[in-house]
Every structure is written in structure tokens, then in C-alpha cells.
């Protein structure tokens, strides 16, 4: 077999396993476990039942220059269905230079607290600084543009009645902007990711919590994490290291506005992947199957394989190019691939503020995901760190009314 065919077949096998084979293994495994549970009922842990007294809850939101939507955020947090005398709301301003701090201060008489960083240090640094100010037994971390379903906090907190649970992640629902939807590709991907997370949860627990909204035991949240790393990804890893598991709560919904353009989405993905890669490098011992067994396999399949696929596709493209020197079919494939790449690139570079055709939206979303993975890997290998962050400016959706379980999509 020639080098060109090895590159092509290897890339195809890796991509198939990553996006189809791994989910299929999870699905089959979870089906077998469900069948076993029908014959051997699990012990009753009380998980998911409302406690007699709700534990004290701290809700933290790191923000930077969010004057346009901070008022809507605070109003939505105050409207959450959780006892007011058992709840702390802490807004952490990362040295905002607009009116964010002033607006937050207006809510002091309603129990909203403000912690201002002395200088801009980044999201994780803000979360690290907030730890000593938190009074809750459970901590919920969320973002400024996210809107949490009013019933979600109780549903997340109730999951901690199971003593094996250390992290409970909300279910992301991708929703359109109020004035349009220029990024339709994001919705399908979020739905796919939520399904993978649900399957992982049936087997061993999820390998990463939603950065938009997740709850964590306070003792786990207080663990040290370098400022340049991702706390939402590390939360599930910390939980596993300390004998807990991370779980997803399907009926605890948070609404995530889609990015206003694919250019913004590319910047968000690049930042997220750099931090994710560096976080996994920091926690790389969890990839050792001799120590962490199934969890190591899941972590490798979900993260390492996904980050490797774009590099494999580059190899496959090289293989097709080599074969095109001698085979007409390979020339056609190479031409079709180049045409598809041009269409995807056109969708990616579509002017901000206008909606690209649906024919271009999904290919462009796939393109930026793969390019961002390659770009992030290069920067991560160079040791580039990104502790500070420019939040992805999304038009927040209105505060939702309480809802029952919904599927991902939007």
C-alpha cells in the first residue's frame, strides 16, 4: 500500500471513529447497561429528589464590559426559582472600563454582590479570585450572555443528593439572535454535542462541563487552577480525580445565543481550544488507561481524537494530491474538495451583520472548527497562553419563563 493510500485511509478511519464510531460504542454500551439494570435495579440514592432544605447556593458570573446586557442578566438571575435566603449572586468584574460596575452596584440592595478585579486578568483568574467570597455549598458558574431557565438551579442542585456527583452540567440550547440567525451551523453542532454528553453520562460521566452553566461542589471549586486554563473543562477532571463523577442534567436548560458571525465564532473556538488543550496537558495523567480505565478512553476519544482529525484531513488531502498525478478520479476528488473548501471559505468570510446562505453556513462552520483546531494546536505547542478573554459578543435572549425538558437545537 502506498503512502498516499495510508494517509487517506487513516484519515477516514480516524474521522469515522471520532464522529460516528465513538458515539456508536457509547450507544451500544449504554443500551447493554440499561438492559442489565432492568434485571438488577440500582440502589436508591435519592438523586434528583428535592432536599428537605435547599443547600446554600452561590452563583458567579465573570464579566468584562457588559453594560449593554448586565441589567438583563441580573434580572434573570433574580428571577430564578431558588429560595432567596439560600442564594448568593456574585458578579466578578474583570476590571471593566464601561458602566458595568455602576449598573451592578444599583442592585446591592437586592442582594447582588460585586467583586472588582484590580486589573484585567481573565475569566479563570476572576473565578479564582471569587472563591474566597463564596458562601455556598454548591457553586453555579455561568456567563453574561447566557439565560438560565428559572427551574434549572433546583434541578442542578437536586442532582447532588447523589453523593457520587461532584459536577452537574446544564443542557445547552442554541437559540437564534433576536434579529436573525447568521450562524445556523452552530445549532446542529450544539445538538450533536449534547447527545454525546448524554451518552457519556450513561457510561461513566461526562468529560467536560458546559462553560455556559454548570454546578459544582464548593470544595472542588476551591481547588487551584492556573489562570490560563479552562475551569469548566477542569471541573469534570477535578471531580474524577477526587472520586466524584460529572453528570449532565437534561432538564436543566440554559439558552445560548448563537455567535453573531462566523468570524466571531472562529475567535471563540480558537480561544476555547487553546485553553482546552493546555488544560488537558496540565491534567494529562488522566489519559493513562492503567490508572483511569474507561474515563481515559473517553477523554482520549472525545478530545484528542477530535483535535487530531483536522491534521489527518490535511494528510488525506496530500494523499489525494499525490494520487491525482496519475489517476483521473483523484483529480476529480481533488477538484471537488477544493470547490467545497472555497464555498466554505466564502461562508466563513461572509460580511458580519448579514446572513450567509444555508448552502454555505454548515460547510463554513465545519471549516472554521477544523482550522481553529490546527491554529490552536500550533499556538499551544508554542506555549502561547490566553488568560484574558474578549467575551464573544452575543445578543442575549430574553429571560425565559420556566419550561419543561426540551431537545437541543433551536
WOZI-V857485 format. One line per field, one symbol per residue. ss: DSSP state (a for helix, b for strand, c for the rest). burial: I if it has 24 or more other C-alpha atoms within 12 Angstrom, else O. A space follows every 50 residues. Layout:
ss: ???
burial: ???
//
This chain:
ss: ccaaaaaaaaaaaaaaaaaaaaaaaaaaaaaaaaaaaaaccccccccccc ccccccbbbbbbbccccccaaaaaaaaacccccaaabbbbbbbcccccca aaaaaccaaacbbbbbccccccaaaaaaaaaaaccccbbbbbccccbbcc caaaaaaaaaacccbbbbbbbbbbbcbccbcccaaaaaaaaaaaaaaaaa aaacccccccccbbbbbaaaacccccccccaaaaaaaaaaacccbbbbbb bbbbbbbccccaaaaaaaaaaaaaaaaaaaaacaaaacaaaaaaaaaaaa aaaaaaaaaaaaaaaaaaaaaaaccccaaaaaaaaaaaaaaaaaaaaacc cccccccaaaaaaaaaaaaaaaaaaaaaaaaccccccccccccccccccc cccccccccc
burial: OOOIOOIIOIIIOIIOOIIOOIIOOIOOOOOOOOOOOOOOOOOOOOOIOO OOOIIIIIIIIIIIIIIOIIIIIIIIIIIIIIOOOIIIIIIIIIIIOOOI IOIIIOIOOOIIIIIIIOOIIIIIIIIIIIIOIIIIIIIIIIIIIIIIII IIIIIIIIIIIIOOIIIIIIIIIIIIIOOOIIIIIIIIIIIIIIIIIIII IIIIIIIIIIIIIIIIIIIIIIOOIIIIIIIIIIIIIIIIIOOIIIIIII IIIIIIIIIIIIIIIIIIIIIIIIIIIIIIIIIOOIIOOOOOOIIIIIII IIIIIIIIIIIIIIIIIIIIIIIOOOOOOIOOOIOOOOOOIOIIIIIIII OOOOIIOOOIIIIIIIIIIIIIIIIIIOOIOOOOIIIIIIIIIIIIIIII OIOOOOIIII
//
